[in-house]
Amino acid sequence: MTTQTTAERMALIREAARKFRMKQAKLGHFKRQESVKVQSYMRDTDDERHWTDAPKYAKEYYGEVYRETTRFDNDWD
């Protein structure tokens, strides 16, 4: 174990704090960008890719596969 002076320890603490602040700033920027994307998507409800009726979507696009997959869903006998 090496002997450290108070000045050396303070320098290490400052460097660690600087790295931590940079990491937090980057994370905060990422979170802000993600929330902007979500908010803009939520406003865009006229989008043709936005489906509110999942069974209708499944029937229209998956047809027979959907029916064969879900036909026994309520059969718990």
C-alpha positions in Angstrom: 0.0 0.0 0.0 1.4 3.4 -0.9 1.3 6.4 1.3 -0.7 9.3 -0.1 -0.6 12.8 0.9 -3.8 14.8 1.4 -3.1 16.7 -1.8 -2.9 13.5 -3.8 -6.1 12.2 -2.3 -7.9 15.4 -3.0 -6.6 15.3 -6.6 -8.0 11.7 -7.0 -11.3 12.7 -5.5 -11.6 15.7 -7.9 -10.8 13.5 -10.9 -13.4 10.9 -9.9 -16.0 13.7 -9.3 -15.2 15.2 -12.7 -15.7 11.8 -14.4 -18.9 11.2 -12.5 -20.3 14.7 -13.5 -19.5 14.0 -17.1 -21.2 10.6 -17.0 -24.3 12.1 -15.3 -24.5 14.9 -17.9 -24.3 12.4 -20.7 -27.0 10.3 -19.1 -29.2 13.3 -18.6 -28.8 14.3 -22.2 -29.8 10.8 -23.3 -32.9 10.8 -21.1 -34.0 14.2 -22.4 -33.6 13.0 -26.0 -35.7 9.9 -25.3 -38.5 11.8 -23.6 -38.6 14.2 -26.6 -39.0 11.2 -28.9 -41.8 9.6 -26.8 -43.6 12.9 -26.5 -43.5 13.5 -30.2 -44.8 10.0 -30.9 -47.6 10.4 -28.4 -48.8 13.6 -30.3 -48.7 11.8 -33.6 -51.9 9.7 -33.2 -52.9 10.2 -36.9 -50.1 7.9 -37.9 -51.3 5.0 -40.1 -49.0 2.7 -38.2 -50.8 3.4 -34.9 -53.3 0.7 -34.1 -55.7 0.9 -31.1 -57.5 -2.4 -31.9 -55.0 -5.2 -31.6 -57.3 -8.1 -32.5 -58.4 -6.2 -35.7 -54.7 -5.7 -36.6 -53.9 -9.4 -36.0 -56.9 -10.6 -38.1 -56.1 -8.2 -40.9 -52.4 -8.9 -41.2 -52.0 -12.5 -39.8 -55.4 -14.0 -40.5 -55.3 -17.8 -40.3 -52.1 -17.9 -38.2 -53.8 -15.6 -35.6 -57.0 -17.7 -35.5 -55.0 -21.0 -35.2 -52.9 -19.5 -32.4 -55.7 -18.1 -30.4 -58.6 -20.5 -30.9 -57.8 -22.5 -27.7 -57.2 -19.4 -25.5 -60.5 -19.6 -23.6 -60.6 -23.4 -23.5 -59.5 -24.2 -20.0 -61.5 -27.5 -19.6 
